[in-house]
């Protein structure tokens, strides 16, 4: 049996960290990136891995 690729069509309407209700823009970002449903405060806390490597190298 072949497995069919699945896409994320729906996400929760609350931040996975603090439980705050997400705005339409925050929901759209979560759908487009396929990442966690996060409010803008907690999404800003995320730092790309290449930036962390650069800081640790100093």
C-alpha positions in Angstrom: 0.0 0.0 0.0 1.4 3.4 -1.0 1.2 6.2 1.5 -0.2 9.4 0.3 1.4 12.7 1.2 -0.7 14.7 3.6 -0.8 18.4 4.1 -1.6 20.5 7.1 -5.0 22.0 6.4 -6.0 23.0 9.8 -4.2 24.0 13.0 -5.3 24.7 16.6 -6.6 28.2 17.3 -4.5 28.7 20.4 -0.8 29.1 21.1 0.9 25.8 22.0 3.0 27.6 24.7 0.7 30.0 26.5 -2.8 29.1 25.2 -3.5 32.6 23.9 -6.1 32.8 21.0 -4.2 33.2 17.7 -4.9 36.0 15.3 -5.8 35.2 11.6 -2.2 36.3 10.7 -0.6 34.0 13.3 -2.8 31.1 12.1 -1.8 31.8 8.5 1.9 31.7 9.4 1.4 28.3 11.2 -0.3 26.9 8.1 2.2 28.2 5.6 5.3 27.0 7.6 3.8 23.8 8.8 5.3 24.6 12.2 3.8 24.9 15.7 0.9 27.2 16.3 2.5 30.0 18.2 1.4 33.5 19.1 3.6 36.4 17.9 5.3 36.7 21.3 6.4 33.0 21.3 7.2 32.9 17.6 9.6 35.8 18.1 11.4 33.7 20.8 12.4 31.2 18.1 15.9 31.7 16.7 17.1 30.0 13.6 19.7 27.3 14.2 22.3 29.0 12.0 22.2 32.1 14.2 22.7 30.0 17.4 25.7 28.4 15.8 27.2 31.8 14.9 26.7 33.1 18.5 28.3 30.0 20.0 31.3 30.2 17.7 32.2 33.7 19.1 
